Amino acid sequence: MRNPLESSGHWRASLRAGDGWRTVRGPRGPYATASMLEWGSITKGLVGTTAWLTLEVDRPVARYLPGVPDADMTVADLVHHTSGLPRLPATMRDRLFGDPYRDAVGVPLDHAVAVPATPRGRFVYSNLGYALLGDWFAAVRQHILEPAGISSAALVPAHADRVVPKLFGRAIKPWALGESSFAAAGGVWSTFDDLCRYADWALEPGAGRSRTVSWQREAASIWINGEVRAAGAVIANAAGVTAVVHTLAKAPHAADTIATALIEQEVRSKRDGR
């Protein structure tokens, strides 16, 4: 099997196994000519924590959004993807080549479309659920970005600042997530360094579990990832090692594969005393 750390194409990675970050793969190609990269669904980490800190999460969503059809669905259900809501409303399509969020730009989310497709309590990943957490960015700045020292985060960065891949010499246009009513599901952009600052803040030793309430866990591993039109990102922590990886125009979950390989390599090196 090919070593994912020898993967060609454009990607960045840093590793933290002690007091500071170590660059594994620095800025090359598009990363060297622009600074702002997409977080994708890592945005949900900001939104879930903000909801946990500012809302009564065991209360029904209908208390905050009276137009929501399901009277029993709670804020915690939205955060944990157990609301029964589908990934996107039935009126939107996950199109392979198109932008499913373009039609939602400048259009307020219709709460009536939040109709569960599966029973509440079962995990079903839902961008629609996070879109319902709606008016959030000012609160995110107050509760997360400023305490974490993150200054570059934006929903609609200048085009010249965006790190995007090219196909046949033309830049691949990102999805319009940050401009749409689905921004809370994956619309944040920032510098790579600020993505690492979020990792530091969320995984700070002794910090409350609310900082990682939207993250995934398996045994002693914890991670959060995101995939958008032509970029992927992940923050992963296991065995005391944290990896932050961002990729461009690679296969789905390529960032996760690279992060896993980096952590495994670091753990082996520590074990072997290298």
C-alpha positions as CSV (number, residue, x, y, z in Angstrom):
1,M,0.0,0.0,0.0
2,R,1.3,3.4,-0.9
3,N,2.5,5.6,2.0
4,P,0.0,8.5,2.3
5,L,2.8,10.7,3.5
6,E,4.3,10.4,0.0
7,S,1.1,11.5,-1.6
8,S,1.5,13.9,-4.5
9,G,-0.7,17.0,-5.0
10,H,-1.3,19.9,-2.7
11,W,-1.6,19.5,1.0
12,R,-0.4,21.0,4.3
13,A,0.2,19.4,7.6
14,S,1.5,20.3,11.1
15,L,2.0,18.0,14.1
16,R,1.9,18.7,17.8
17,A,3.4,16.1,20.1
18,G,4.6,18.4,22.9
19,D,4.7,22.1,23.6
20,G,4.6,23.4,20.1
21,W,3.7,22.8,16.5
22,R,6.1,21.2,14.0
23,T,5.6,21.8,10.2
24,V,5.4,18.5,8.4
25,R,4.6,19.9,5.0
26,G,4.7,23.7,4.5
27,P,3.0,26.0,2.0
28,R,3.5,25.0,-1.6
29,G,1.6,25.6,-4.8
30,P,-1.7,27.4,-4.0
31,Y,-0.8,27.5,-0.3
32,A,2.2,29.6,-1.1
33,T,0.3,32.3,-3.0
34,A,-2.8,32.7,-0.8
35,S,-3.6,32.3,2.9
36,M,-7.3,31.6,3.5
37,L,-8.4,27.9,3.4
38,E,-11.7,26.2,3.9
39,W,-12.6,24.5,7.2
40,G,-15.7,22.8,5.7
41,S,-17.5,20.9,8.5
42,I,-14.9,21.7,11.0
43,T,-17.0,24.8,11.3
44,K,-19.5,22.6,13.1
45,G,-17.0,22.5,16.0
46,L,-17.4,26.2,16.5
47,V,-21.2,26.1,16.1
48,G,-21.8,23.1,18.4
49,T,-19.7,24.6,21.2
50,T,-21.4,28.0,20.9
51,A,-24.8,26.4,21.1
52,W,-23.7,24.4,24.1
53,L,-22.5,27.6,25.9
54,T,-25.4,29.9,25.0
55,L,-28.6,27.8,24.6
56,E,-30.5,25.3,26.8
57,V,-29.5,22.3,24.8
58,D,-32.1,19.9,26.2
59,R,-35.0,22.3,25.3
60,P,-36.9,21.7,22.1
61,V,-35.7,23.6,19.0
62,A,-39.3,24.8,18.6
63,R,-38.8,27.0,21.7
64,Y,-36.2,29.0,19.7
65,L,-37.7,28.5,16.2
66,P,-41.5,28.2,16.4
67,G,-41.8,27.3,12.7
68,V,-39.9,24.0,13.1
69,P,-42.3,21.1,12.3
70,D,-40.9,18.6,14.9
71,A,-41.9,19.7,18.4
72,D,-39.7,17.2,20.2
73,M,-36.4,17.7,18.4
74,T,-33.9,19.3,20.8
75,V,-30.9,21.6,20.4
76,A,-28.7,18.7,21.5
77,D,-30.2,16.6,18.7
78,L,-29.0,19.2,16.2
79,V,-25.5,19.3,17.7
80,H,-25.2,15.5,17.8
81,H,-26.9,14.8,14.4
82,T,-29.7,12.8,16.1
83,S,-32.6,15.0,15.1
84,G,-33.6,12.7,12.2
85,L,-33.1,15.6,9.7
86,P,-31.6,14.7,6.4
87,R,-28.2,16.0,5.2
88,L,-30.0,18.6,3.1
89,P,-33.7,19.5,2.6
90,A,-35.6,17.6,-0.1
91,T,-35.6,20.8,-2.2
92,M,-31.8,20.8,-2.5
93,R,-29.7,18.2,-4.3
94,D,-26.2,17.0,-3.5
95,R,-24.9,17.6,-7.1
96,L,-21.6,16.1,-8.2
97,F,-20.5,19.1,-10.3
98,G,-22.9,21.9,-9.3
99,D,-23.1,23.9,-6.1
100,P,-25.9,22.8,-3.9
101,Y,-25.7,25.9,-1.8
102,R,-25.7,28.5,-4.6
103,D,-29.5,28.8,-4.5
104,A,-29.5,29.4,-0.8
105,V,-27.3,32.6,-1.0
106,G,-29.2,35.5,0.4
107,V,-32.3,33.4,1.0
108,P,-33.3,32.9,4.7
109,L,-33.7,29.3,5.7
110,D,-37.3,28.1,5.6
111,H,-37.8,26.3,8.9
112,A,-40.7,24.4,7.5
113,V,-38.3,22.3,5.5
114,A,-36.8,20.8,8.7
115,V,-38.9,17.6,8.4
116,P,-37.2,14.5,9.9
117,A,-36.5,11.7,7.5
118,T,-35.5,9.1,10.1
119,P,-36.4,8.5,13.8
120,R,-35.0,10.9,16.3
121,G,-32.1,9.5,18.4
122,R,-30.4,7.8,15.5
123,F,-27.2,9.4,14.1
124,V,-27.8,10.9,10.7
125,Y,-25.3,13.5,9.5
126,S,-27.2,16.7,8.8
127,N,-26.0,20.0,7.4
128,L,-29.7,21.1,7.7
129,G,-29.6,20.5,11.4
130,Y,-26.6,22.9,11.8
131,A,-28.2,25.4,9.5
132,L,-31.0,25.6,12.0
133,L,-28.4,26.8,14.6
134,G,-28.4,29.9,12.3
135,D,-27.5,33.3,13.7
136,W,-24.2,32.4,15.3
137,F,-21.0,34.1,13.9
138,A,-21.0,37.0,16.3
139,A,-21.4,34.6,19.2
140,V,-18.7,32.4,17.8
141,R,-16.3,35.3,17.8
142,Q,-17.1,36.1,21.4
143,H,-17.0,32.6,22.8
144,I,-14.3,30.9,20.7
145,L,-12.4,32.9,18.1
146,E,-11.3,35.7,20.4
147,P,-10.4,33.5,23.4
148,A,-8.5,31.2,21.0
149,G,-6.6,34.1,19.5
150,I,-8.1,33.5,16.0
151,S,-8.2,36.7,14.0
152,S,-8.4,35.6,10.4
153,A,-11.7,33.6,10.4
154,A,-14.2,34.8,7.9
155,L,-17.2,33.5,6.0
156,V,-16.6,35.3,2.7
157,P,-12.8,36.1,2.3
158,A,-11.5,38.1,-0.6
159,H,-11.2,36.0,-3.8
160,A,-7.5,36.7,-4.1
161,D,-6.9,35.4,-0.5
162,R,-8.6,32.0,-1.1
163,V,-6.5,28.9,-1.3
164,V,-8.1,27.0,-4.2
165,P,-6.9,24.2,-6.6
166,K,-6.8,24.6,-10.3
167,L,-8.2,22.3,-13.0
168,F,-6.8,22.7,-16.5
169,G,-5.3,26.0,-15.4
170,R,-8.6,27.4,-14.0
171,A,-9.4,27.9,-10.3
172,I,-12.1,25.5,-9.1
173,K,-14.9,27.7,-7.7
174,P,-15.7,26.9,-4.1
175,W,-19.2,26.2,-2.9
176,A,-21.0,29.3,-1.7
177,L,-21.4,27.9,1.8
178,G,-20.3,31.0,3.7
179,E,-22.6,33.2,1.7
180,S,-25.7,31.0,2.2
181,S,-28.1,30.1,4.9
182,F,-26.0,26.9,5.4
183,A,-22.9,28.9,6.6
184,A,-23.1,27.3,10.1
185,A,-22.7,23.9,8.5
186,G,-19.4,24.6,6.9
187,G,-18.7,28.1,5.8
188,V,-15.6,29.2,7.8
189,W,-12.3,30.1,6.2
190,S,-9.0,31.0,8.0
191,T,-5.3,30.8,7.8
192,F,-3.7,27.4,8.4
193,D,-2.1,28.8,11.6
194,D,-5.5,29.8,12.9
195,L,-6.8,26.3,12.2
196,C,-4.0,25.1,14.4
197,R,-5.0,27.7,17.1
198,Y,-8.5,26.2,17.1
199,A,-7.0,22.8,17.6
200,D,-5.0,24.1,20.6
201,W,-8.1,25.8,22.1
202,A,-10.5,22.9,21.6
203,L,-8.0,20.3,22.9
204,E,-6.5,22.3,25.8
205,P,-5.8,20.0,28.7
206,G,-8.4,20.4,31.4
207,A,-10.8,22.2,29.1
208,G,-14.5,21.3,29.3
209,R,-16.0,18.7,27.0
210,S,-18.2,21.5,25.5
211,R,-15.2,22.6,23.4
212,T,-15.3,19.3,21.5
213,V,-19.0,18.5,21.7
214,S,-19.3,18.4,17.9
215,W,-16.2,16.2,17.5
216,Q,-16.1,12.5,16.8
217,R,-14.7,10.0,19.3
218,E,-13.5,6.4,19.1
219,A,-11.7,4.8,22.1
220,A,-9.0,7.3,23.0
221,S,-9.0,9.1,19.6
222,I,-10.9,12.3,18.9
223,W,-11.2,14.2,15.6
224,I,-13.2,16.6,13.5
225,N,-13.1,16.8,9.7
226,G,-14.6,18.6,6.8
227,E,-15.0,18.0,3.0
228,V,-16.1,20.6,0.6
229,R,-16.0,20.9,-3.2
230,A,-12.3,20.7,-3.7
231,A,-10.7,20.7,-0.2
232,G,-10.6,18.6,2.9
233,A,-9.4,19.2,6.4
234,V,-9.1,17.4,9.7
235,I,-7.9,17.9,13.2
236,A,-7.1,14.6,14.9
237,N,-5.7,13.7,18.3
238,A,-4.6,10.3,19.6
239,A,-1.9,9.0,22.0
240,G,-1.0,12.6,22.9
241,V,-0.3,13.6,19.3
242,T,-2.4,16.2,17.4
243,A,-2.3,16.5,13.6
244,V,-3.8,19.2,11.5
245,V,-4.0,18.5,7.8
246,H,-5.6,20.4,4.8
247,T,-5.8,19.0,1.3
248,L,-6.8,20.3,-2.1
249,A,-8.4,18.4,-5.0
250,K,-7.8,15.0,-3.5
251,A,-10.0,12.0,-2.8
252,P,-12.5,12.2,0.0
253,H,-11.0,11.7,3.5
254,A,-7.4,12.1,2.1
255,A,-6.7,14.5,4.9
256,D,-7.9,11.9,7.5
257,T,-5.7,9.3,6.0
258,I,-2.6,11.6,6.1
259,A,-3.4,12.7,9.7
260,T,-3.7,9.0,10.8
261,A,-0.4,8.1,9.1
262,L,1.4,11.1,10.7
263,I,0.1,10.3,14.2
264,E,1.1,6.6,13.8
265,Q,4.6,7.6,12.6
266,E,5.1,10.0,15.5
267,V,3.9,7.4,18.0
268,R,6.3,4.8,16.6
269,S,9.2,7.3,16.7
270,K,8.5,8.1,20.4
271,R,8.2,4.4,21.2
272,D,11.5,3.6,19.4
273,G,13.2,6.6,21.1
274,R,14.0,8.4,17.8
